[in-house]
Amino acid sequence: MKTVEIFKTDITQSSIANDVIISLLQIWPECRINFDLHDCDNILRIESSEVLNTADIKEHLHKIGFRAELLD
């Protein structure tokens, strides 16, 4: 079963988004991760074959200096 979580972020630059993707993949290497910075919410999309702990993802982003809120 595939799980997809979508977050609103405060990340606006593609170079920073790429660094964040690298950081996330170090913890969740099995995930497919991308950003849509053209969306007004600067979307972070994480796809996994396992259930994701969204609180852990938000906490990791906070630790590296960014905000993320889960979108319904």
N, C-alpha and C positions, 0 to 999 in steps of 0.2 A: 504494500500500500504506500502510495506517495503522499507526503505531507508537504504543504506549501504554507509558509508564513510570510506575511507582508507587513512591513514596518514603514511608518512615516519617520524620516530622519531630518537632521539639521545639516547634513553633508551636501555641499553644493558644487564641489570641484571634482572632476574625474580623477585627477591624480590622487586626491585624498581617498576617494571611493576605492580606487585600486589598492591602496595601502590597507584599507579596512577589510577588503575581500581577502587579501593575503593573511591578515591577522586572524580573521574568522576561520579560514581554511586550516590554519595551524591547530585549531581546537576541534573543528568539525570537518575533517578532510573528506568525508563521504558526501558532503552537501554540494549542490550547485547553487552558486550565489551570484547575484547581479544587482545592479542599481539602474533605476530609471530616473536620471537627474533632469529630464525634460518634463517630468510630472511635477506639479506644484508642491507635492508632498515629498519630493526627493526619495522615491520609493527604494527600499531595500527588500529584495525578494530572495528567500532561502527555501530551497527545495531539498527534501531528504526522503529516503526510504524508511526512516525511523521517525518516531514522534520526537519533536524538538521541544526543549524547555525554553520557552520564550523569555522567561525571567532571566535565565543565564545569558541569553543573547543580549538582552537590554543591559544587564549588569556589565558585561564585557565591553560593550560600546561606551557605557558611562565611564568605565575605568580608563579608556583610551581617549576620553574627552568629547564624546558625542552623545546626542540624545536620540532615542528611538522609541516610538510608541506603536504598539500593535494596532493594525487597522482591522476592523471587522469586515 
